Structures are given as C-alpha cells and as structure tokens.
Amino acid sequence: MSWQGLIHHYREFLPVTDKTPVISLLEGNTPLVFSQDLTDAVGPQVYLKYEGLNPTGSFKDRGMTMAISKALEKGSKIVMCASTGNTSASAAAYSARSRKLKCVVLIPDGNIALGKLAQAMIHQAQVIAIKGNFDQALTLVKDITNQYPVELVNSINPYRIEGQKTAAFEICDTLSDAPEFHAIPVGNAGNITAYWKGYKEYKKVGRSKGLPKMLGFQAAGAAPIVLGHPVEKPETIATAIRIGNPASWKSAEAARDESGGLIDAVTDDEILEAYKRLAAASGVFVEPASAASVAGILKLSRQGYFRNHKKARLVCTVTGHGLKDPNIAIKNITNPVVLEADIKTILKEIGL
Ligand SMILES: *Cc1c(COP(=O)(O)O)cnc(C)c1O
C-alpha cells in the first residue's frame, strides 16, 4: 500500500488511539541518500537522511503531525510556537489542514529565512515578530500557553519528540540495523533527543541490534552545550540553530553520553563550505543549518576520528531544504553571464 504518513506507519510506537484525529500531509518516508563524495572524504559509508523532502521542507513535520493531531484530540482551538522559521512553517501548514486550529507564531525580527516566513504567512498563521531572539520568543510562548488555553507546539511538547523519533526507525528499516554513527545539527536539541529515543526503542523491541554514537553539531556562535553555559546573543548564518539556551539541553547531553558520542561546534565558514559541497558533489541542496552535520563529520575526519571505521555506516541528518533560505544561496554564487542570443557566442562560452 502507498505511504500514508508516519502515524499510520509507526502507530504501535506512538501515543495515539483510534480516537485521535490524525492530521497528516503524508510526512516521513524520506530518502536515505548514499553520498560517494562524503564517503571518499571521511571514511565510513555516508548516507544523508534528506529531511528537506518532507511536506513543508523540514523534519519539523514529523513532530507536527503528532502535536497537531493531539491538540485536536484534546479539543484545543489555538496552537502557538516560537520559531526560527521551520516550526512556524510546519505548525501553520498542519493547522491549516486541520481546518479548526488557529496558529500563532512568534519569530525573532529580521532573522527568519525568506522561504519560511512566506510559508507561515501563506498558510494563514498569525505571525508576530518580536524585537528579541528565539530564546526570548520561547519564554513568552511558555508564559502564554501556561496561563491560557493555548497549546504549545515547540519541541518541549512531548508529542513532537514522539513524531520525530520515527526518522530513526526509518533509517533502521532501510539499513536493516542502526548505523554506527549518526551526525545531526543541534539547535533547541529536540531532534537529537528524538533520534536517540527512537534508536533505543527500536533496539528494545528487537527491530535493530546496535545503537549509533550520536554526533551533534552546534554553530560556533551559538554553541551553549559545547561551552557549558547559555549564550546570550547567539550568532550564526545557520538561523535554524541560532539558539543560545536549548530547551532540551539535558536530554541532548544524555544522548551524547549514553551513546558514547560527542557534541562539537563548527564555524560558519565550515558550515558554508559543507553547504556548497553538498550541493556541488552530492546533488543535495539543504539550508545552512542542515550542513552543520556534514561540516561536523568533515571536521572529525580531519582529526582522525573515523580512522579504522571504513566499514562503518554514518548517517547525517540534513534537516531542511535549500530553498528555505534562497538569499544564502544567491550570496554564494556568481551571477550568470549575459550573452547575445547567438549560437556561435554561446558555443564559444561553453567551450565547444
Ligand atoms: C529546527 C531545526 C534544526 C534544529 O533542531 P533542534 O531540534 O532544534 O535541535 C536544525 N535544522 C533545521 C533546518 C531546523 O529546522
């Protein structure tokens, strides 16, 4: 049967019942794309979990199908989130699809990628930009949802984590086991938490045998977990991980420590290099935050981390689609040449 969304497919692992009204855009079931270029560069067999191919262009849809379905089941009328962009795009789309929920989003003024803002608006969310950063927006949303009958759909909503853990299930199903390593960008740290939960649950029921080392990567200008303290003014071009005080800080550390992995930082230059490399040599276009996982494994490989792991499998989650943030792409290309509409001139330019 054709794919009917992740709640349908992984129902036995999710807190839903026959009474849960499932709101789905057939999210999940994203491709696990082998990269020869990255395999040659780092050693282990590198696979990209291409989450940009979810319905709204990021992994947030996995959590949102759960959070919105559960909010409806509970009888909520309004959902709310703070967002660096993708959560709001996803919350807006799933709320629209429910045809019942009003969606309100708080975003940091001036730091939302163009594509994401367009999505939230076209799906009819009420978008409020605050003169503050993501962490301040999230504090406001927590206060409001604590005091009023409004459902919070950030990743501190446990249903978000439940939905997002299914990406780990899909990887195990495709590879017939867990990989040895899993690399992932870390912002608010919900996703690393979700993957680790997913891997552990699958192993527990015998659907996989191993567990990966979890390798998390923050942007150097927004690396609170690496530094060991909150960052008051986080700065990075990777806006989706521009977070100074992650909500799931503790569980990210638990994923790191229980798995024997690490959480490290990568610079904006390293992120951009990986971003361009993914597009140019793997054919995979992602937004800058997504490239943090790839920048991270390139960095570890330079340090010799993967020595003696040639046979191992390494999955990199690439979290969001490149078209989300077209301005960054445009800044990193040269404009096309303009020539006369004349075949000779064009052939000469091509070198034919
Ligand atoms: C939300 C997001 C992240 C960060 O995920 P967390 O769960 O907040 O750690 C990374 N990349 C993209 C594209 C995102 O949308």
The ligand as an SDF file (V2000), in Angstrom:
LIG
                    3D

 15 15  0  0  0  0  0  0  0  0999 V2000
   14.7100   23.0550   13.9060 C   0  0  0  0  0  0  0  0  0  0  0  0
   15.8700   22.8480   13.0100 C   0  0  0  0  0  0  0  0  0  0  0  0
   17.1260   22.4280   13.4710 C   0  0  0  0  0  0  0  0  0  0  0  0
   17.4210   22.2270   14.9230 C   0  0  0  0  0  0  0  0  0  0  0  0
   16.7100   21.1680   15.5030 O   0  0  0  0  0  0  0  0  0  0  0  0
   16.5360   21.1120   17.0950 P   0  0  0  0  0  0  0  0  0  0  0  0
   15.5710   20.0390   17.3360 O   0  0  0  0  0  0  0  0  0  0  0  0
   16.0320   22.4610   17.4930 O   0  0  0  0  0  0  0  0  0  0  0  0
   17.8860   20.8500   17.6610 O   0  0  0  0  0  0  0  0  0  0  0  0
   18.1290   22.2060   12.5560 C   0  0  0  0  0  0  0  0  0  0  0  0
   17.9430   22.4130   11.2390 N   0  0  0  0  0  0  0  0  0  0  0  0
   16.7580   22.8260   10.7600 C   0  0  0  0  0  0  0  0  0  0  0  0
   16.6220   23.0390    9.2990 C   0  0  0  0  0  0  0  0  0  0  0  0
   15.6840   23.0630   11.6140 C   0  0  0  0  0  0  0  0  0  0  0  0
   14.5310   23.4850   11.1190 O   0  0  0  0  0  0  0  0  0  0  0  0
  1  2  1  0
  2  3  1  0
  2 14  2  0
  3  4  1  0
  3 10  2  0
  4  5  1  0
  5  6  1  0
  6  7  2  0
  6  8  1  0
  6  9  1  0
 10 11  1  0
 11 12  2  0
 12 13  1  0
 12 14  1  0
 14 15  1  0
M  END
$$$$
